[in-house]
């Protein structure tokens, strides 16, 4: 255990001893929720560039449905793809009466089958990618002192291509699967109108493979956002080569949460 982790754990024990740990954690959670609410107008503005009323969207890694809800507010129909049992229970409770939402209780991968989901009991960052977990733990983005992947679930997986074949061509696809993005995206055999995918600087090669694969499918262009800003970092959309080089040469801070998302849209 390094010195920083030891200090953090000691502080937690002291706060718990005087009855302050749980109130502090509650305050942090409420602050994060307020921040999320404050970001909604910016997020809706960004998503509205890709989504019109009546469009179909696919929310891959739907979690408890916050992005699904925003897609609905823009008038879209939503396919919410989520494998984790705890999240599925919340999704089903939240949207079971909404005919505009179809819940797919599966994960996505390069081929159908089963995968092991590493379940994070202390945050919304469960993953099918053990290397992602190791990298973000080691960097401090999701420090092991606070985030614990301490259980496993065997989950059924299908592919993004098969979901599109079943439900139709989407206007927009959001992929947020904690390091497993390339395994999701490489099943695509045709371009989609627009797509976003989370990236992790601690492990950039899969992101570059995603960009390369998407560029191979059609005439597309790229941009990206940083953290939860929901604002494009580039003034102009760029080629696959340019956005990859920008990402490769940019120094991204190590803060708790996502480093950002890459966006791709068809030029057609």
Backbone as CSV, one residue per row, in Angstrom:
resi,resn,N_x,N_y,N_z,CA_x,CA_y,CA_z,C_x,C_y,C_z
1,UNK,0.856,-1.196,0.000,0.000,0.000,0.000,0.888,1.240,0.000
2,UNK,0.678,2.170,-0.960,1.506,3.363,-0.988,1.049,4.357,0.075
3,UNK,1.862,5.405,0.286,1.575,6.350,1.353,0.267,7.075,1.177
4,UNK,-0.068,7.450,-0.087,-1.308,8.191,-0.327,-2.533,7.354,0.021
5,UNK,-2.514,6.081,-0.378,-3.636,5.194,-0.063,-3.755,4.995,1.435
6,UNK,-2.614,4.833,2.124,-2.633,4.641,3.576,-3.240,5.855,4.278
7,UNK,-2.871,7.053,3.821,-3.429,8.276,4.410,-4.936,8.340,4.182
8,UNK,-5.376,8.022,2.954,-6.806,8.045,2.650,-7.575,7.062,3.524
9,UNK,-7.030,5.848,3.651,-7.721,4.846,4.462,-7.758,5.253,5.928
10,UNK,-6.674,5.873,6.407,-6.657,6.350,7.788,-7.680,7.442,8.017
11,UNK,-7.809,8.344,7.029,-8.794,9.414,7.134,-10.206,8.839,7.151
12,UNK,-10.449,7.842,6.301,-11.776,7.221,6.293,-12.106,6.587,7.642
13,UNK,-11.131,5.905,8.229,-11.374,5.274,9.541,-11.685,6.329,10.598
14,UNK,-10.972,7.454,10.556,-11.209,8.519,11.530,-12.598,9.127,11.351
15,UNK,-12.994,9.366,10.086,-14.317,9.930,9.820,-15.422,8.972,10.236
16,UNK,-15.201,7.675,9.983,-16.204,6.695,10.384,-16.329,6.631,11.900
17,UNK,-15.214,6.757,12.589,-15.232,6.658,14.052,-16.055,7.760,14.694
18,UNK,-16.098,8.928,14.056,-16.860,10.046,14.628,-18.193,10.251,13.906
19,UNK,-18.570,9.277,13.067,-19.879,9.330,12.436,-20.008,10.287,11.278
20,UNK,-18.889,10.650,10.644,-18.935,11.633,9.563,-18.704,11.037,8.176
21,UNK,-18.290,9.771,8.094,-17.961,9.216,6.785,-19.202,9.120,5.904
22,UNK,-20.281,8.537,6.422,-21.487,8.359,5.615,-22.092,9.698,5.193
23,UNK,-22.213,10.704,6.107,-22.705,12.002,5.642,-21.835,12.638,4.569
24,UNK,-20.518,12.466,4.673,-19.621,13.028,3.664,-19.830,12.335,2.319
25,UNK,-19.974,11.006,2.346,-20.205,10.274,1.106,-21.536,10.684,0.477
26,UNK,-22.557,10.878,1.326,-23.854,11.328,0.820,-23.738,12.707,0.181
27,UNK,-22.990,13.599,0.821,-22.788,14.944,0.274,-22.107,14.864,-1.093
28,UNK,-21.073,14.020,-1.191,-20.368,13.892,-2.464,-21.286,13.365,-3.556
29,UNK,-22.126,12.376,-3.179,-23.051,11.824,-4.165,-24.046,12.878,-4.630
30,UNK,-24.598,13.644,-3.673,-25.551,14.687,-4.035,-24.895,15.764,-4.883
31,UNK,-23.634,16.095,-4.562,-22.911,17.092,-5.360,-22.717,16.596,-6.787
32,UNK,-22.366,15.296,-6.925,-22.195,14.723,-8.259,-23.508,14.740,-9.029
33,UNK,-24.622,14.446,-8.328,-25.916,14.456,-8.993,-26.303,15.863,-9.424
34,UNK,-25.988,16.865,-8.589,-26.255,18.249,-8.979,-25.434,18.629,-10.199
35,UNK,-24.153,18.186,-10.202,-23.300,18.460,-11.355,-23.851,17.839,-12.619
36,UNK,-24.370,16.598,-12.485,-24.957,15.920,-13.637,-26.171,16.683,-14.156
37,UNK,-27.024,17.169,-13.223,-28.192,17.950,-13.639,-27.761,19.241,-14.330
38,UNK,-26.709,19.860,-13.821,-26.235,21.107,-14.422,-25.684,20.889,-15.820
39,UNK,-25.181,19.678,-16.094,-24.623,19.373,-17.408,-25.696,19.003,-18.428
40,UNK,-26.920,18.726,-17.974,-27.956,18.243,-18.872,-28.223,19.196,-20.039
41,UNK,-28.359,20.517,-19.818,-28.627,21.388,-20.967,-27.532,21.315,-22.026
42,UNK,-26.262,21.261,-21.572,-25.146,21.169,-22.522,-25.171,19.835,-23.244
43,UNK,-25.461,18.757,-22.502,-25.522,17.429,-23.111,-26.659,17.350,-24.124
44,UNK,-27.819,17.872,-23.763,-28.947,17.851,-24.693,-28.636,18.656,-25.947
45,UNK,-27.948,19.783,-25.777,-27.575,20.601,-26.934,-26.637,19.839,-27.863
46,UNK,-25.680,19.111,-27.279,-24.753,18.343,-28.099,-25.471,17.209,-28.816
47,UNK,-26.283,16.440,-28.058,-26.975,15.305,-28.672,-27.955,15.757,-29.747
48,UNK,-28.518,16.952,-29.594,-29.502,17.432,-30.566,-28.887,17.691,-31.932
49,UNK,-27.565,17.772,-32.002,-26.898,17.919,-33.292,-27.010,16.648,-34.133
50,UNK,-27.306,15.526,-33.455,-27.348,14.238,-34.139,-28.736,13.606,-34.142
51,UNK,-29.602,14.034,-33.238,-30.865,13.331,-32.985,-32.036,14.265,-33.241
52,UNK,-33.007,13.783,-34.029,-34.252,14.500,-34.272,-35.424,13.658,-33.782
53,UNK,-36.560,14.287,-33.611,-37.746,13.583,-33.137,-38.074,12.412,-34.068
54,UNK,-38.318,11.260,-33.473,-38.640,10.063,-34.233,-37.444,9.201,-34.589
55,UNK,-36.224,9.697,-34.353,-35.021,8.927,-34.654,-34.878,7.736,-33.700
56,UNK,-34.100,6.759,-34.133,-33.749,5.618,-33.300,-32.338,5.811,-32.763
57,UNK,-32.146,5.625,-31.457,-30.824,5.697,-30.834,-30.534,4.385,-30.113
58,UNK,-29.262,4.054,-30.013,-28.839,2.875,-29.262,-27.920,3.333,-28.146
59,UNK,-28.291,3.022,-26.917,-27.530,3.400,-25.725,-26.818,2.154,-25.218
60,UNK,-25.547,2.006,-25.601,-24.764,0.819,-25.258,-24.024,1.078,-23.950
61,UNK,-24.304,0.264,-22.942,-23.838,0.541,-21.597,-24.776,1.562,-20.975
62,UNK,-26.070,1.230,-20.994,-27.102,2.190,-20.584,-27.060,2.495,-19.098
63,UNK,-26.430,1.638,-18.296,-26.324,1.845,-16.861,-27.734,1.965,-16.277
64,UNK,-28.072,3.074,-15.613,-29.413,3.205,-15.027,-30.318,4.105,-15.859
65,UNK,-29.859,4.497,-17.057,-30.754,5.131,-18.008,-30.730,6.640,-18.103
66,UNK,-29.699,7.296,-17.574,-29.682,8.761,-17.632,-29.555,9.276,-19.069
67,UNK,-28.689,8.645,-19.874,-28.559,9.070,-21.273,-29.791,8.649,-22.066
68,UNK,-30.324,7.469,-21.786,-31.576,7.050,-22.416,-32.655,8.101,-22.196
69,UNK,-32.748,8.627,-20.976,-33.745,9.644,-20.668,-33.529,10.904,-21.514
70,UNK,-32.287,11.304,-21.709,-32.022,12.479,-22.541,-32.407,12.229,-23.991
71,UNK,-32.122,11.035,-24.496,-32.542,10.711,-25.864,-34.063,10.809,-25.992
72,UNK,-34.774,10.325,-24.973,-36.237,10.405,-24.986,-36.702,11.858,-25.015
73,UNK,-36.030,12.715,-24.271,-36.416,14.122,-24.224,-36.235,14.796,-25.581
74,UNK,-35.368,14.231,-26.407,-35.187,14.757,-27.762,-36.163,14.123,-28.753
75,UNK,-37.037,13.264,-28.256,-38.063,12.668,-29.097,-37.659,11.373,-29.772
76,UNK,-36.565,10.768,-29.329,-36.058,9.553,-29.968,-36.711,8.295,-29.387
77,UNK,-36.632,7.228,-30.158,-36.884,5.876,-29.651,-35.530,5.297,-29.262
78,UNK,-35.468,4.519,-28.198,-34.170,4.114,-27.655,-34.106,2.604,-27.444
79,UNK,-33.002,2.028,-27.898,-32.631,0.656,-27.548,-31.578,0.765,-26.458
80,UNK,-31.920,0.378,-25.239,-31.008,0.484,-24.092,-30.381,-0.882,-23.839
81,UNK,-29.066,-0.967,-24.066,-28.341,-2.234,-23.951,-27.547,-2.225,-22.656
82,UNK,-27.827,-3.181,-21.764,-27.183,-3.189,-20.448,-27.148,-4.621,-19.903
83,UNK,-25.960,-5.113,-19.501,-25.871,-6.494,-19.010,-25.944,-6.663,-17.495
84,UNK,-25.631,-5.629,-16.719,-25.492,-5.811,-15.267,-26.855,-5.918,-14.598
85,UNK,-27.030,-6.960,-13.786,-28.345,-7.258,-13.217,-28.903,-6.114,-12.391
86,UNK,-28.065,-5.490,-11.567,-28.540,-4.416,-10.703,-29.042,-3.229,-11.523
87,UNK,-28.321,-2.903,-12.584,-28.732,-1.792,-13.445,-29.996,-2.126,-14.226
88,UNK,-30.107,-3.383,-14.653,-31.298,-3.796,-15.395,-32.561,-3.634,-14.561
89,UNK,-32.458,-3.961,-13.269,-33.631,-3.813,-12.403,-34.077,-2.353,-12.347
90,UNK,-33.106,-1.429,-12.299,-33.439,-0.006,-12.267,-34.006,0.442,-13.615
91,UNK,-33.378,0.014,-14.710,-33.882,0.364,-16.040,-35.317,-0.104,-16.236
92,UNK,-35.586,-1.340,-15.852,-36.920,-1.897,-16.046,-37.948,-1.174,-15.195
93,UNK,-37.554,-0.807,-13.974,-38.464,-0.035,-13.141,-38.696,1.365,-13.683
94,UNK,-37.696,1.921,-14.290,-37.766,3.308,-14.763,-38.536,3.446,-16.069
95,UNK,-38.422,2.453,-16.963,-38.956,2.614,-18.313,-39.970,1.542,-18.709
96,UNK,-40.443,0.729,-17.765,-41.284,-0.405,-18.160,-42.600,0.031,-18.798
97,UNK,-43.055,1.247,-18.527,-44.301,1.736,-19.123,-44.062,2.632,-20.338
98,UNK,-42.816,2.720,-20.787,-42.490,3.626,-21.889,-42.293,2.822,-23.173
99,UNK,-43.231,2.959,-24.102,-43.169,2.194,-25.344,-42.023,2.629,-26.245
100,UNK,-41.413,3.780,-25.956,-40.303,4.269,-26.782,-38.973,3.646,-26.388
101,UNK,-38.956,2.862,-25.324,-37.712,2.242,-24.849,-37.801,0.731,-24.947
102,UNK,-36.793,0.139,-25.574,-36.636,-1.311,-25.592,-35.343,-1.645,-24.861
103,UNK,-35.444,-2.472,-23.831,-34.267,-2.851,-23.044,-33.738,-4.184,-23.548
104,UNK,-32.461,-4.209,-23.887,-31.779,-5.447,-24.292,-30.895,-5.872,-23.123
105,UNK,-31.248,-6.951,-22.415,-30.520,-7.338,-21.202,-29.255,-8.154,-21.511
106,UNK,-28.378,-7.537,-22.261,-27.155,-8.215,-22.705,-26.016,-7.212,-22.757
107,UNK,-24.785,-7.734,-22.845,-23.647,-6.921,-23.202,-23.400,-7.019,-24.694
108,UNK,-22.464,-6.215,-25.187,-22.051,-6.307,-26.583,-20.575,-6.671,-26.644
109,UNK,-20.228,-7.462,-27.645,-18.844,-7.899,-27.842,-18.618,-8.105,-29.332
110,UNK,-17.469,-8.671,-29.679,-17.150,-8.880,-31.091,-17.954,-10.018,-31.698
111,UNK,-18.435,-10.940,-30.861,-19.244,-12.059,-31.335,-20.193,-12.485,-30.229
112,UNK,-21.310,-13.122,-30.575,-22.261,-13.548,-29.543,-21.674,-14.636,-28.651
113,UNK,-22.191,-14.719,-27.435,-21.720,-15.741,-26.500,-21.920,-15.292,-25.069
114,UNK,-20.917,-15.552,-24.243,-20.935,-15.119,-22.853,-19.619,-14.446,-22.508
115,UNK,-19.684,-13.493,-21.597,-18.501,-12.792,-21.119,-18.591,-12.654,-19.604
116,UNK,-17.433,-12.491,-18.984,-17.407,-12.220,-17.550,-17.384,-10.718,-17.337
117,UNK,-18.355,-10.232,-16.572,-18.432,-8.823,-16.228,-17.812,-8.615,-14.854
118,UNK,-16.804,-7.745,-14.771,-16.183,-7.384,-13.505,-17.025,-6.279,-12.888
119,UNK,-17.727,-6.595,-11.822,-18.724,-5.696,-11.259,-18.086,-4.805,-10.201
120,UNK,-18.223,-3.508,-10.406,-17.718,-2.530,-9.451,-18.838,-2.213,-8.462
121,UNK,-18.634,-2.571,-7.212,-19.672,-2.393,-6.202,-19.712,-0.971,-5.656
122,UNK,-18.727,-0.156,-6.019,-18.641,1.184,-5.430,-18.701,2.285,-6.482
123,UNK,-19.239,1.993,-7.659,-19.334,3.004,-8.700,-19.927,2.423,-9.958
124,UNK,-20.210,3.293,-10.945,-20.846,2.855,-12.189,-19.795,2.563,-13.246
125,UNK,-18.840,1.687,-12.915,-17.714,1.441,-13.821,-17.408,-0.054,-13.943
126,UNK,-18.444,-0.886,-13.977,-18.235,-2.306,-14.243,-17.703,-2.479,-15.655
127,UNK,-16.904,-3.517,-15.862,-16.200,-3.644,-17.139,-15.983,-5.111,-17.491
128,UNK,-15.891,-5.397,-18.786,-15.507,-6.708,-19.271,-14.026,-6.766,-19.626
129,UNK,-13.293,-5.699,-19.328,-11.892,-5.592,-19.733,-10.981,-5.528,-18.511
130,UNK,-10.368,-6.642,-18.110,-9.497,-6.633,-16.928,-8.337,-5.657,-17.043
131,UNK,-7.815,-5.442,-18.252,-6.688,-4.521,-18.406,-7.124,-3.079,-18.139
132,UNK,-8.338,-2.730,-18.562,-8.865,-1.403,-18.245,-8.892,-1.195,-16.739
133,UNK,-9.408,-2.178,-16.015,-9.489,-2.077,-14.554,-8.103,-1.882,-13.961
134,UNK,-7.121,-2.661,-14.436,-5.759,-2.552,-13.904,-5.156,-1.186,-14.195
135,UNK,-5.366,-0.672,-15.402,-4.744,0.602,-15.790,-5.336,1.786,-15.022
136,UNK,-6.676,1.852,-14.935,-7.274,3.017,-14.270,-7.111,2.950,-12.759
137,UNK,-6.923,1.739,-12.231,-6.613,1.612,-10.805,-5.206,2.119,-10.533
138,UNK,-4.262,1.703,-11.389,-2.864,2.077,-11.190,-2.633,3.574,-11.387
139,UNK,-3.357,4.176,-12.327,-3.150,5.605,-12.606,-3.765,6.503,-11.548
140,UNK,-4.738,5.994,-10.804,-5.444,6.812,-9.836,-6.732,7.417,-10.365
141,UNK,-7.072,7.157,-11.633,-8.346,7.667,-12.155,-9.513,7.054,-11.378
142,UNK,-9.439,5.749,-11.173,-10.418,5.054,-10.346,-9.627,4.279,-9.292
143,UNK,-9.146,4.960,-8.256,-8.199,4.342,-7.316,-8.802,3.162,-6.562
144,UNK,-7.954,2.143,-6.367,-8.404,0.923,-5.702,-8.880,1.177,-4.280
145,UNK,-8.443,2.281,-3.671,-8.903,2.610,-2.323,-10.377,2.987,-2.294
146,UNK,-10.935,3.358,-3.460,-12.331,3.795,-3.516,-13.187,2.937,-4.433
147,UNK,-12.590,2.339,-5.453,-13.338,1.553,-6.433,-12.912,0.096,-6.337
148,UNK,-13.895,-0.787,-6.157,-13.602,-2.194,-5.947,-14.404,-3.043,-6.941
149,UNK,-13.702,-3.769,-7.781,-14.331,-4.723,-8.688,-14.295,-6.077,-7.982
150,UNK,-15.221,-6.267,-7.064,-15.101,-7.379,-6.130,-16.130,-8.481,-6.344
151,UNK,-16.817,-8.475,-7.495,-17.690,-9.599,-7.820,-17.717,-9.787,-9.329
152,UNK,-18.241,-10.914,-9.750,-18.277,-11.282,-11.164,-19.683,-11.705,-11.547
153,UNK,-20.065,-11.399,-12.777,-21.318,-11.888,-13.333,-21.037,-12.448,-14.716
154,UNK,-21.550,-13.638,-14.997,-21.488,-14.182,-16.341,-22.682,-13.632,-17.103
155,UNK,-22.421,-12.903,-18.197,-23.499,-12.226,-18.912,-23.533,-12.668,-20.367
156,UNK,-24.728,-12.693,-20.916,-24.896,-12.994,-22.334,-24.513,-11.767,-23.146
157,UNK,-23.828,-11.991,-24.266,-23.457,-10.889,-25.146,-23.924,-11.166,-26.567
158,UNK,-24.241,-10.093,-27.265,-24.513,-10.130,-28.689,-23.585,-9.109,-29.338
159,UNK,-23.864,-8.717,-30.571,-23.000,-7.741,-31.242,-23.800,-6.493,-31.619
160,UNK,-23.094,-5.393,-31.789,-23.739,-4.157,-32.223,-24.347,-4.333,-33.604
161,UNK,-23.666,-5.038,-34.476,-24.199,-5.272,-35.820,-25.523,-6.034,-35.756
162,UNK,-25.606,-7.041,-34.888,-26.846,-7.816,-34.778,-27.976,-6.986,-34.167
163,UNK,-27.654,-6.125,-33.232,-28.673,-5.240,-32.658,-29.235,-4.318,-33.742
164,UNK,-28.348,-3.777,-34.581,-28.806,-2.896,-35.662,-29.657,-3.675,-36.664
165,UNK,-29.255,-4.897,-36.975,-30.059,-5.711,-37.900,-31.445,-5.983,-37.329
166,UNK,-31.521,-6.173,-36.010,-32.805,-6.490,-35.377,-33.711,-5.277,-35.264
167,UNK,-33.143,-4.123,-34.890,-33.990,-2.984,-34.557,-33.971,-1.860,-35.597
168,UNK,-33.012,-1.881,-36.505,-32.986,-0.866,-37.543,-31.794,0.068,-37.428
169,UNK,-31.590,0.845,-38.483,-30.441,1.742,-38.553,-30.618,2.911,-37.587
170,UNK,-29.676,3.132,-36.675,-29.816,4.220,-35.709,-29.303,5.551,-36.257
171,UNK,-29.869,6.620,-35.718,-29.321,7.947,-35.990,-28.084,8.195,-35.155
172,UNK,-28.054,7.598,-33.962,-26.943,7.846,-33.044,-26.748,6.631,-32.144
173,UNK,-25.471,6.304,-31.907,-25.104,5.211,-31.003,-24.154,5.759,-29.951
174,UNK,-24.469,5.548,-28.680,-23.562,5.911,-27.591,-22.943,4.638,-27.042
175,UNK,-21.607,4.573,-27.011,-20.906,3.390,-26.492,-20.076,3.809,-25.282
176,UNK,-20.452,3.300,-24.124,-19.734,3.600,-22.874,-19.639,2.296,-22.092
177,UNK,-18.545,1.562,-22.314,-18.428,0.207,-21.768,-17.098,-0.005,-21.050
178,UNK,-16.531,1.072,-20.536,-15.369,0.976,-19.646,-14.238,0.126,-20.225
179,UNK,-13.681,0.604,-21.334,-12.498,-0.028,-21.909,-12.767,-1.112,-22.923
180,UNK,-14.030,-1.514,-23.095,-14.377,-2.618,-23.998,-14.890,-2.094,-25.336
181,UNK,-14.657,-0.817,-25.617,-15.261,-0.177,-26.787,-14.869,-0.845,-28.109
182,UNK,-13.604,-1.218,-28.262,-13.198,-1.804,-29.539,-13.908,-3.124,-29.799
183,UNK,-14.092,-3.933,-28.749,-14.782,-5.213,-28.927,-16.227,-5.004,-29.355
184,UNK,-16.818,-3.886,-28.971,-18.170,-3.548,-29.411,-18.164,-3.056,-30.850
185,UNK,-17.274,-2.140,-31.160,-17.318,-1.433,-32.443,-16.809,-2.286,-33.596
186,UNK,-15.904,-3.203,-33.324,-15.333,-3.947,-34.458,-16.313,-4.922,-35.096
187,UNK,-17.500,-5.119,-34.498,-18.504,-5.966,-35.148,-19.229,-5.229,-36.271
188,UNK,-19.112,-3.905,-36.316,-19.810,-3.142,-37.348,-19.264,-3.479,-38.735
189,UNK,-20.179,-3.687,-39.669,-19.772,-3.967,-41.052,-20.220,-2.859,-41.996
190,UNK,-20.916,-1.870,-41.467,-21.366,-0.723,-42.267,-21.348,0.508,-41.370
191,UNK,-21.188,1.689,-41.954,-21.125,2.904,-41.126,-22.476,3.207,-40.482
192,UNK,-22.435,3.901,-39.358,-23.651,4.445,-38.752,-23.622,5.955,-38.930
193,UNK,-24.787,6.567,-38.764,-24.869,8.005,-39.029,-24.001,8.811,-38.060
194,UNK,-24.035,8.445,-36.775,-23.205,9.116,-35.781,-23.038,8.200,-34.587
195,UNK,-21.895,8.344,-33.912,-21.572,7.452,-32.798,-20.617,8.170,-31.849
196,UNK,-20.756,7.906,-30.551,-19.771,8.373,-29.573,-19.236,7.182,-28.803
197,UNK,-17.972,7.302,-28.369,-17.356,6.223,-27.587,-16.396,6.831,-26.582
198,UNK,-16.437,6.330,-25.372,-15.535,6.833,-24.340,-14.101,6.400,-24.625
199,UNK,-13.141,7.257,-24.281,-11.732,6.869,-24.418,-11.032,6.976,-23.070
200,UNK,-9.940,6.218,-22.952,-9.156,6.162,-21.722,-7.688,6.358,-22.080
201,UNK,-7.061,7.502,-21.739,-5.671,7.755,-22.138,-4.689,6.728,-21.597
202,UNK,-5.019,6.104,-20.474,-4.120,5.080,-19.935,-4.019,3.869,-20.861
203,UNK,-4.927,3.779,-21.830,-4.927,2.638,-22.745,-5.515,3.090,-24.082
204,UNK,-4.723,3.871,-24.819,-5.207,4.475,-26.052,-5.268,3.532,-27.270
205,UNK,-4.413,2.498,-27.389,-4.450,1.684,-28.612,-5.830,1.174,-29.012
206,UNK,-6.688,0.696,-28.075,-8.028,0.275,-28.525,-8.843,1.419,-29.125
207,UNK,-8.667,2.639,-28.603,-9.369,3.795,-29.171,-8.912,4.045,-30.596
208,UNK,-7.605,3.966,-30.833,-7.094,4.179,-32.182,-7.586,3.090,-33.136
209,UNK,-7.730,1.860,-32.634,-8.262,0.788,-33.480,-9.740,1.051,-33.798
210,UNK,-10.485,1.575,-32.819,-11.876,1.954,-33.081,-11.946,2.999,-34.187
211,UNK,-11.134,4.040,-34.070,-11.134,5.110,-35.057,-10.777,4.566,-36.442
212,UNK,-9.757,3.726,-36.499,-9.336,3.142,-37.776,-10.450,2.299,-38.390
213,UNK,-11.122,1.491,-37.565,-12.181,0.629,-38.087,-13.356,1.466,-38.588
214,UNK,-13.766,2.465,-37.819,-14.882,3.304,-38.245,-14.561,4.038,-39.538
215,UNK,-13.319,4.490,-39.670,-12.916,5.184,-40.899,-12.907,4.248,-42.099
216,UNK,-12.682,2.962,-41.862,-12.636,1.994,-42.964,-14.027,1.684,-43.519
217,UNK,-15.078,2.056,-42.776,-16.434,1.680,-43.174,-17.090,2.691,-44.099
218,UNK,-16.562,3.916,-44.146,-17.193,4.920,-44.982,-16.531,6.274,-44.840
219,UNK,-17.144,7.282,-45.436,-16.620,8.643,-45.418,-17.098,9.325,-44.140
220,UNK,-16.216,9.383,-43.142,-16.609,9.886,-41.825,-15.615,10.938,-41.341
221,UNK,-16.020,11.669,-40.304,-15.144,12.650,-39.688,-15.327,12.601,-38.174
222,UNK,-14.331,13.147,-37.450,-14.242,12.922,-36.010,-14.087,14.224,-35.233
223,UNK,-14.510,14.157,-33.972,-14.262,15.211,-33.009,-14.210,14.532,-31.639
224,UNK,-13.959,15.301,-30.585,-13.956,14.675,-29.260,-14.305,15.705,-28.193
225,UNK,-14.722,15.195,-27.045,-14.992,16.024,-25.880,-14.044,15.606,-24.761
226,UNK,-13.847,16.487,-23.801,-12.957,16.222,-22.671,-13.797,16.107,-21.400
227,UNK,-13.534,15.051,-20.631,-14.254,14.852,-19.387,-15.755,14.815,-19.614
228,UNK,-16.475,15.531,-18.767,-17.927,15.613,-18.909,-18.347,16.982,-19.455
229,UNK,-17.455,17.619,-20.200,-17.735,18.970,-20.697,-18.895,19.001,-21.675
230,UNK,-19.062,17.931,-22.469,-20.089,17.837,-23.509,-19.959,18.976,-24.519
231,UNK,-18.714,19.434,-24.731,-18.428,20.443,-25.737,-17.263,19.956,-26.591
232,UNK,-17.357,20.157,-27.896,-16.320,19.649,-28.776,-15.014,20.418,-28.592
233,UNK,-13.922,19.666,-28.557,-12.606,20.266,-28.353,-12.044,20.858,-29.637
234,UNK,-12.402,20.298,-30.790,-11.894,20.783,-32.067,-12.892,21.745,-32.705
235,UNK,-12.396,22.845,-33.241,-13.275,23.807,-33.903,-13.856,23.233,-35.189
236,UNK,-13.099,22.347,-35.829,-13.566,21.713,-37.057,-13.434,20.197,-36.924
237,UNK,-14.384,19.479,-37.513,-14.295,18.025,-37.536,-13.081,17.612,-38.363
238,UNK,-12.483,16.470,-37.996,-11.186,16.100,-38.557,-11.200,14.660,-39.061
239,UNK,-10.166,14.337,-39.819,-10.003,12.970,-40.320,-9.570,12.035,-39.194
240,UNK,-9.608,10.746,-39.482,-9.170,9.753,-38.501,-7.716,9.977,-38.115
241,UNK,-6.874,10.271,-39.095,-5.449,10.447,-38.816,-5.213,11.669,-37.924
242,UNK,-5.927,12.746,-38.210,-5.730,13.975,-37.437,-6.213,13.797,-36.008
243,UNK,-7.414,13.261,-35.808,-7.924,13.143,-34.445,-7.084,12.162,-33.633
244,UNK,-6.587,11.109,-34.271,-5.718,10.166,-33.551,-4.428,10.852,-33.115
245,UNK,-3.860,11.667,-33.972,-2.625,12.361,-33.621,-2.868,13.390,-32.518
246,UNK,-3.995,14.091,-32.580,-4.325,15.054,-31.524,-4.463,14.335,-30.183
247,UNK,-5.182,13.238,-30.161,-5.355,12.483,-28.920,-4.007,11.963,-28.413
248,UNK,-3.189,11.488,-29.337,-1.895,10.904,-28.961,-0.968,11.933,-28.341
249,UNK,-1.063,13.179,-28.769,-0.124,14.207,-28.326,-0.705,15.161,-27.286
250,UNK,-1.922,14.908,-26.846,-2.554,15.747,-25.818,-2.323,15.128,-24.447
251,UNK,-2.018,15.963,-23.481,-1.839,15.495,-22.103,-3.175,15.636,-21.368
252,UNK,-3.784,14.503,-21.040,-5.080,14.511,-20.371,-4.878,14.360,-18.864
253,UNK,-5.534,15.196,-18.072,-5.382,15.087,-16.620,-5.989,13.796,-16.092
254,UNK,-5.445,13.330,-14.982,-5.986,12.141,-14.323,-6.964,12.611,-13.260
255,UNK,-8.244,12.643,-13.631,-9.282,12.970,-12.658,-10.226,11.788,-12.554
256,UNK,-10.981,11.733,-11.476,-11.925,10.645,-11.306,-13.030,10.769,-12.345
257,UNK,-13.211,9.720,-13.112,-14.244,9.730,-14.131,-13.655,9.651,-15.531
258,UNK,-14.497,9.823,-16.562,-14.046,9.647,-17.940,-13.096,10.743,-18.387
259,UNK,-12.116,10.368,-19.213,-11.238,11.380,-19.813,-11.961,12.125,-20.916
260,UNK,-12.883,11.437,-21.594,-13.626,12.086,-22.664,-14.223,11.073,-23.606
261,UNK,-14.807,11.577,-24.707,-15.472,10.737,-25.704,-15.062,11.187,-27.098
262,UNK,-14.855,10.213,-27.966,-14.640,10.468,-29.390,-15.995,10.368,-30.094
263,UNK,-16.262,11.315,-30.981,-17.485,11.319,-31.790,-17.119,11.117,-33.254
264,UNK,-17.955,10.378,-33.943,-17.784,10.173,-35.385,-19.128,10.384,-36.055
265,UNK,-19.092,11.031,-37.222,-20.330,11.210,-37.980,-20.049,10.983,-39.461
266,UNK,-21.054,10.532,-40.152,-20.936,10.321,-41.579,-20.995,11.653,-42.307
267,UNK,-20.205,11.804,-43.345,-20.227,13.022,-44.163,-21.407,13.014,-45.118
268,UNK,-22.023,11.867,-45.315,-23.104,11.754,-46.309,-24.418,12.291,-45.771
